[in-house]
Amino acid sequence: MSAEIKETEPLFSPKNRKLLSIPLNRDNPITMQVLGVCSALAVTAKLEPSVVMALSVVFVLGVGNVVISLLRKTIPPRIRIIVQLTVIATLVILVDQFLLAFAYDVSRQLSVFVGLIITNCIIMGRFEAFGMANKPWPSFLDGIGNALGYGWILIAVGFFRELLGSGTLWGYPVLEKIGLYSTGYENNGMMILPPMALIVVGIIIWVQRSRERDLIEEN
Amino acid sequence: MEEITSIFVKSIFIDNMVFAYFLGMCSYLAVSRTVKTSVGLGIAVIFVLGITVPVNYLINEYLLGPGALSWLGPTFADVNLNFLTFIVFIAVIASMVQLVEMVIEKFSPALYISLGIFLPLIAVNCAILGGSLFMQEREYQSIAEATSFGLGSGVGWFIAIVGIAAIREKIRYSNVPAPLRGLGITYIITGLMGIAFMMFLGIKI
């Protein structure tokens, strides 16, 4: 019995911790792997939809990676794409119905982008690269790690766009309360426009790669 | 007819898939290194969008929407299968892509070779599913409108990816700040192109 326990890895061994932490920065889905950009940018005009979107992806990717990992020996390789799509679509339908029932306003704001989690390449990418080849627990950590790496970029972009664009955070008028407007400050309406999301992500990449110079790409 | 043309032009410029909704960004960023490959991918996207949007329109109209099953008889009139939308649409897209691939392989091997790996990749391109979902959300009135929306979105995506590929080919000769090289500058250029495309917003068609 005791020998058996020694052989199994502790739940949060250094290797498992790495699965969780590497995608947050050095192997971030959005800034390094270029996965899941599609839905990331369109929902970030406000903080609230960004957080909801991030949580939805954490759920779909965490649970989905475990399901795929449990099924990995039974999925025939030839039809794995459609099996993976079915798993994702089922989970996304759950998220969608949940949002419709409990957070209707946010669900309206996100419109088609909840559905587009299905084709979010980060999910297929992690299923293919990790879930298909690993045990459930590491797959779960990998899924959560990547989804959080995706999520914090989303939340950061949403934070700056809402703060600078509308002067609010989660609908609360922060800048008005600290009295910035009386000094002549004006909101930058540009930040609400869709293209600014791209530029904010570009700046995040700039900051990240200035700090970790070995990530710099060839032109 | 006028309506159809206006939807076509609108979905190319004003509701551009890439610049207004960020759809298909993954392949847009990954495949836009050279103009040649991006032309191939762009054509494939036009093709697939032009086929899947009308097919999904018919499915939505006669299978999924509220009251869509009424052609089966009065007992089915209040059946609403709307919650199945995602799974049906993605299945249609995956099988359509497979079908298009086989048809092209059979009738135009040259085009098949030039499109190569891009065709299967398109199944998970969010622009395709996005096209179908927008079609459902905007409630187009006829199949002609849906088709022109699908083709227009495809052409808009094509213009976007060929444009960024051309800029990226040239930017190799300029001195970009080191941490921005590659991905970073591509994001920022796309943002600037998006701002340029926003000037179409004020135009009434």
Interface residues (C-beta under 8 A of the other chain):
Chain A: T31 V34 L35 G36 V37 C38 S39 A40 L41 A42 I81 I82 L85 T86 A89 T90 V92 I93 D96 Q97 S111 V112 G115 L116 I118 T119 N120 C121 M124 L193 P194 P195 M196 A197 L198 I199 V201 G202 I203 I205 W206 V207 Q208 R209 S210 R213 I216 E217 E218 N219
Chain B: F19 A20 Y21 F22 L23 G24 M25 C26 L29 A30 F83 L84 T85 F86 I87 F89 I90 A91 A94 A123 V124 N125 C126 A127 I128 L129 G130 L133 F134 E137 I171 R172 V176 P177 A178 P179 L180 R181 G182 L183 G184 I185 Y187 I188 T190 G191 L192 M193 G194 I195 M198
